Amino acid sequence: MNPIVMIDVESGGLDPATTSILSLGACLFPPTPNGPVFEVLLEEAPMILTGGALRVNKINPCAREPVHYHHDAWKAFTEWNARTVGLRGVVLGGHNTPFDIGYVKRLARLAGGSFESAFSHRYVDTMVVARFMALADLIDQNHACSLSSLCRTFKVVNTAEHTALGDAIAARDLLVMMLGAVGHP
């Protein structure tokens, strides 16, 4: 099985077309001991933020160092991807993955890069897996599908909740537990 790059972003809002990406975190699935991880804090000028997003992710955009601009962040992410996975067309994964992919595509566009040259159009999403498990009566049908709720259900510890790297690692560990719950070793 080719590795999946599990990602998470912290953003300045809910719309990648109009709000800034603040940080990007990534790790690999399946996990490896002391496996490689990636995290970058980003700067945009001007920063386009909403108060609601900042209350959730608790990021103070004025008190972050070091920060990288789009080109440097995209270059660092695609170089990390090439070093750790060594493939083009890598499948991304995470929790509510289409949201994060929207911001990764924004990063690529603003950096003058190409999302399609590095990553697949396919993805793995633990929120979709949770909905499937609920339909199959493997978890409570009324169960909330937020990352924090699912981590509690599957006893995944997320010590860095609402950081990009912490949530990417939590989504990876959640996927491991979900696979175990359906009988995959």
Buried (B, 14 or more C-beta within 10 A) or exposed (E): EEBBBBBBBBBBBEBBEEBBBBBBBBBBBEBEEEBEBBBBBBBBEEEEBBEEBBEEBEBEBEEEEEBBEBEBBBEBBBEBBEEBBEBEEBBBBBBBBEBBBBBBBBBBBBBEBEBEEBBBEEBBBBBBBBBEBBEEEEBEEEBEBEBBEBBBBBEBEBEBBBBBBBBBBBBBBBBBBBBEBEEEE
